[in-house]
Amino acid sequence: MFIGPVKMKHLALFSIVLYVIGIASSNAGGNLAHLGGAAFGFIYALQYRQRIDLTRPVTWILDASVRLFRPKQRIKVSYRGKNNDIDYHRQKNLKQEEINRVLDKISTSGYDSLTKEEKELLFRMGK
């Protein structure tokens, strides 16, 4: 970034050289751990190019643990009774005929001539 364009593989090789040199220092375990991570990353990249995912077992275990603790969805089923299409359309037509009758009564006699039930019917159907 500060020294210009550098390829990632050159940066990785430089880091590996530094870790190998650092094995003789007081933090040998840390440097060996970084070298092990670099080796696994290299092997993983080679295998991934060949369509082999080395992380599949770990991913499967993590997904299984998530599924184990996820709350189950409860489905509520309600039955409305058996009402076929013919009955439905018959009831719908009866309601429409009742509304038409009330509307015709309003057009001939006015709104004030409606009974309380007819006014409630209009109010329910207007919602």
HELIX and SHEET records of a PDB file:
HELIX    1   1 MET A    8  GLY A   22  1                                  15    
HELIX    2   2 ALA A   28  ARG A   49  1                                  22    
HELIX    3   3 ARG A   56  PHE A   69  1                                  14    
HELIX    4   4 ASP A   85  SER A  109  1                                  25    
HELIX    5   5 TYR A  111  SER A  113  5                                   3    
HELIX    6   6 LYS A  116  GLY A  126  1                                  11    
END                                                                             
